Amino acid sequence: MGFLSCFQKGSTIVSKRVKILIYLWVINVSFSLMVIAPIHALIKNDVSHSLMGDRLLEGLDFLWLGDVIYKFQNLVPMLAVWLAIPTLLHMLFYTFLNGGIIGSLKESQRKVTLKNFLTDCDAYAWKFFKLFLLSIPVYFIVIGLIYRLIGQITGLFTKNASTEWPLLVFSNVKTILFLLLFSVVNMFFDYAKIHLLFTRGRSVLKEAWITLQFLFSRFFRAWILYLFIALLGLLLFFIYMEIAYLLPKNHTLPILIVFIWQQMYIFSRLWIKLNFFASQMEFYRQGKTP
Amino acid sequence: MAVFFFLILPFAKAKEQTDNIHYEIWVELDHQNRMLHGKETITWFNYTRDEVKDIWIHLYWNAFKNEKSALLQEAKTSKISILDLDGKIKEGEWGWIDLKSVLLEDGSDLLGAAEFAAGDQPIRSEDQTVMRIPLPKPLKPGQNITLNIGFESKIPRALLRSGYYHDGYFFGQWFPKPGVYEQGKGWNCHQYHLNSEFFSDFAEFTVHITVPKAFVVGASGKEMARKENEERGTVTYTYWQNRIHDFAWTADPDYIKIERDFIASKEVTPEEYQKVASVLRLPMERIKLGNVKMILLINPEHKNQVERHFKALKAAIKYYGLWYGPYPYETITMVDPPFRSESGGMEYPTLFTAGTHILQSREVHNPESVIIHEFGHNYWYGMCANNEFEEAWLDEGINTYSTGKALRHAYGGSILPVRINGIPLTRYSDKTTYFDYQIDRLAGILIAKTDPIITNAWQFNNIISYGFNVYFRASACLYTLENILGEDVMLRVLRTYQRDFRFKHPHSDDFIKVVNRVSGRDMTWFFDEFFFKANAFDYGIGLVSSEKVQSARGMFDKDDAMVEIDTRSAKKLDKAAEHPQYLSIVKVRRLGEAKLGGDVRLEIKIVFEDGSTLMENWDGQSRWAEFQFVRRSKIKFVQIDPDNKFLMDANITNNSYKRNPGVAGVLRWTSTLFFWIQNIMQYATAVS
């Protein structure tokens, strides 16, 4: 079965699971609001009574930027922590949500309800959390150490470079290699989750090992599917950027339109995320079928 | 092989009073051993009324000799990782300059009595970047002395504007160079410091540079001769220039050398001449520019940016020339420095380095801004040659201000560059244009409380304070001065300052005197407040209120009797009033330590809901002031400094207050921020 067929089947399943997209969007918005609320209050308090507020509608005012940096320079570490904590919590919360997402995609005939979704979340939360813990050293080894090694190798070409070209080429090669490495590890853990959900196995380590064996024999086909969806995500990003670039932003209504466009993009990101699971699940199903 | 040898100008040119040193230097690049072998004849003229007992000489390259040099000591304690210079220098890469002999014309050698001098605070006694050479007998006023110096230098691996990387060389501060003798004070000859540039006397230079034949050479001044030695496989270039105080050169086999002419009649229209002449109140003949030979040495990978380089240089020659006086030299050499030569964005008289990237967005004004800035140093540092060790703002500050003006005239606003892994993605940045003065102001307000602008360069709190103060804060203060005096007056100030101190060594006091004289106002307070002190400047609105005037209650005298107006009757009176009146109160505050002075007042604009406007002003001396108005309309908004004259105001947001708040502008930016936070959240889930 070709990767396009897997993707096609996967996206058909996702199209019937829009409710999950809404759940995930609400969760994303809730966590993001947690971060933005105090920042919004801070800025509103600072400029809403100032004529500077009107100038901000026209575009970024560098005099205002100067004011902001001057006034809030000491708040930067606090804001960084303020952003990091909800992001971390959101990330951990997804180890809980993944059960619900994959469960709902697996049972494509079952109606999506919040109750079913949460039941699946609950059923796999602990296993997926263990899998997440397992992924940390793997990411560290593969991305941390191997990437560092790649850095050292590319460094050999750039260390004594006589022009800027090798730097430009190798820094981009390094970034691409990083993304490819990340994609391999990420793909592996996606399949491990899917496998766990299908087999309901008890030992996460053992199931991860079986997943590795599964992927070993069909690695390139699986990887092409993964990269295809990732590239689709990248394409959506550039479409978003191009249109956002064209949209006016200097009035209340255009701001609203831009906001809606931004949320549409967030939806498309979530759609891509679901497609990763659904298409890979389809690939897994096909692989497991004798 | 053809042998070039042409001598256009006689070396024995008429001696200019401005040049109190004559150099003739013979230097050979030993590419294999990374060495320079040099001979130098220095004739120093004592134009002062002092008897001079010794000569102090800079030996800048000894800063790279060992970790005891002032520069490397300062780098070590700077706690800024990019300045870990000693860590950058590997074994065999140290650089130094070693004097072999210092001979008088009679053949006696003064080297034996010479000693290193390290007088700057804090004392770094083992620094070897300044040498004091006692003279056998004092040099009387009007006399001169000739020293024949033999020297050898180990070229350091490129760092701080000097050295080599592969086959690319840049030579700045490479030869033994006397300090500046100041009448009544003695030698001004500071050590080579991390946070500092240079100071030296005007001179006539004749420099013979010998390099392997494959190298393309660029140097200060004008190429006078070129002689090939086929047997040795070398070429000797002779460069000459007078009325300059430093000499730099570069050599790299990969350079592409392109020459073009700045033809004044093509670049400047009669209308432009007319406009400037009228602003400067000068006759047209004094405004007219001359032609200049522009020489570009560019790396092959940047060849597609040749036009950008010349366009920017032409703009710089044009605007600096029109505003501050014609560029007086015949040539200007623009160097796109060799890769990793650590010499980008640096000025030398008649030669400067720019610097660019392979992929450079057209919307971003880089390398243009660097080219304009470094060329501009020919005016501020080159001709108006202040002491960069002690008053760096006089060149960096004035030149940063001038760069912003020239860039704006030639190119308009800039767009912030966005690059990822060297690939320009400016297309997706917010397209809001900005001007240099806004960036200058940002850096200026951030650093205002750290050090005064006028501080010895090496005695600033750190390199950031040095850079932000002398470049950006000084520039933002000059923009503020321009806003107070008016653009035309400011232009006349700078033109006069350039004219009066061209080929001299001006001080801050000289500049202040010119400001006062040309503007006809005493602006000394301005410099006291902004240049000699480290205070924040911030005026803001403290309170704005508009309340309906209500009839007063209480006992009132009426027809020899007392009448009481109680609450009820007061309300009745208020109701009966045809046109209610409003009492508006505006309180303005001085939140910073810095304050206004002289005849300058803070303007306060009060706009009422009926569209009427009222202007008030305040001397800004006390901590606050209150203004009250009784009008038929409420206040809509109040704004202090409505024209943003005081660019150094650390908080422009609090300069205005609208009674009715608006959130649309806030929403525009917080919604964008919200969107990117949503994305960050989503990225993080990839590993869940």
Interface residues (C-beta under 8 A of the other chain):
Chain A: N28 V29 F31 S32 L33 V35 I36 I39 H40 I43 K44 D46 V47 S48 H49 S50 L51 M52 G53 D54 R55 L56 L57 G59 L60 D61 F62 L63 W64 L65 G66 D67 I69 Y70 K71 Q73 L83 P86 T87 L88 H90 M91 L92 F93 Y94 T95 L97 N98 F132 S135 Y139 N160 A161 S162 T163 E164 W165 L167 L168 S171 N172 T175 N186 F189 M241 Y245 K249 N250 H251 T252 I255 V258 F259 Q262 Y265 I266 R269 L270 K273
Chain B: Y165 H166 D167 N299 P300 E301 F339 H357 I358 L359 N421 G422 I423 R427 Y428 D430 K431 T432 Y434 F435 Q438 I439 R441 L442 I445 L446 F637 Q639 N644 A650 N651 I652 T653 N654 N655 S656 Y657 K658 R659 P661 G662 V663 A664 G665 V666 L667 R668 W669 T670 S671 T672 L673 F674 F675 I677 Q678 N679 I680 M681 Q682 A684 T685 A686 V687 S688
